[in-house]
Amino acid sequence: MRRVTAMTRALLPPVWRSLPRRALAAAAAVGLLLAAVPRLQSGPPDPLVGLYSLRAAALVLALGLAFLLDDPARHITSAVPVRRPVRVALRVALVAPWAALTWTTALLLVPESSRPPAGALTLEAAATAVLALAAAALSIRRTRTTEPGAAISTWLLATGVTAALLLPPDWTLFVTPDDPHWHSTHDRWTLLLIVAAALAARSVTEPLRGRPFRRPSPEPL
């Protein structure tokens, strides 16, 4: 146990250096800029502007988190004694304070008079972020890619637009606070968060490898 702990501590500096800082910084900058839109508009506060600004900010932050598992040295680090779940957990732990601080700042940037329920929007943001991480982890597990971030962010953006435009009213994930389906919709967001978290936990194990080839034994005469 002590040996694993020591190895985990030794991994902290290289994991910190390998974080996708540019993608995370860009996501934070764009997300906060979107969240500040309600403060830049003239006229009376518009709750819809605050709602859509925060949803756009949540999506952008999730797009940045899609790059979190990018690791050009993946096939080298897979040989270290510390298992992949621990390495992924280190990345998540290092980025979690950034994500929490950025999202809290985004919420506070929206004026209180036009700010939607913070708890519900935080649930949406968390589900979207975990879905991005789960998709990246699944891509790494199923393929030999070392940097799935670009593909996953494109997929996530396309999925979000498709869900907003094509889901039937009874299954939509994007409603306004005055909609009678507001609470039932966030039950679906909770389910999405649980499923995404379970998928992420299942996908952070070592990538699948094919079975070794065995020469068939000769049949007896």
Summary of the structure (lengths in Angstrom):
residues: 221
radius of gyration: 20.9
end to end distance: 54.0
largest distance: 92.4
contacts: 627
relative contact order: 0.14
helix: 71%
strand: 0%
